[in-house]
Amino acid sequence: MAKVTVRYWAAAKAAAGVAEEPYDAGTLADALSAVRAKHPGELTRVLQRCSFLIDGDPVGTRGHETVRLTEGGTVEVLPPFAGG
């Protein structure tokens, strides 16, 4: 398990009610599972439309269970942006 910071942007930030929070997770799938458990309402729905950056690199179409997280790393949660 790695200690990571999950940062929320735009609609994800509004749904989470915080800009960022720490999690212990080995993969992106683990981190998102923990996020869903902590925020079972609107954020769970927003996550379905999000893209993710891990330490600045896009996840793209890779399976979330295959994306390893590193100690002190960052997961950026990016909902679709209007006009972007």
N, C-alpha and C positions, 0 to 999 in steps of 0.2 A: 504494500500500500504506500502511496505517495501522498503527502500533504500538498494540496493544490488550492488555488483561489479560483472560484467561479465568478466571473464578471458578467453582469446582465446589462443589456443595452435596450433602449427604447421600450417597446411593449413588454419585453421580458423583465426589465427593471420595474416597470409599473406593476406587473403581476406578482413579482417576488416581494415587492415592498422594500427592497434593499438594492444597493448598487453592486455589492459583491459579498461573498461569504466563503469560509474555508470548508473543505471536505477532505476526507481520506478516501482515496480511490486508486485502483490499479489501472483501470481503463476508462475511456470516455463513457462506455456503457455503465460502468459502476457509478461514476460520478452523476450521470443523468438519472439513474435509478434512485440515488440518495436525494437528489434535488426533487424528484417527483414525490418521494415519501414525505419530505419536509413541506412541500408546497403542492398539496393534492388538487387544488382548484384550477384557476385560470392559467397559471403557469404551465401546468401539464398540457393544456391545449395549445398554448403559444409555442412550446418546445417542438411540437409536431411540424411547425413551419420554419424553424430556425436552421441556420447554418452555424458551424462552429469553427473556431480557430484554436489550435493548441500551440501555445508558446509562439503565436504569430503565424503559424502555418495552417492553411485551410485543410479541413478534414475531407471535404469533397464527398465522393460516393463510397469511401471506405466504410466497412462495417465498424460500428462504434465499439464493438467488443475487441476489435483488432488494434485500436488506437491506444497505445500505452501512454500513461502519464508519468511525468518525472517529478521528483521531489522539488517543491518550490515552484512548480509550473503554474501556468494560467490557462484556464478554459474560458474563452470568450463566447457568449451566447448572443447570436446576432439574428434578430427577427428580420423579415423582409422590410425594407425601407421604401416609403413612397418615393417614386421618381428615381430610385437607385437601382 
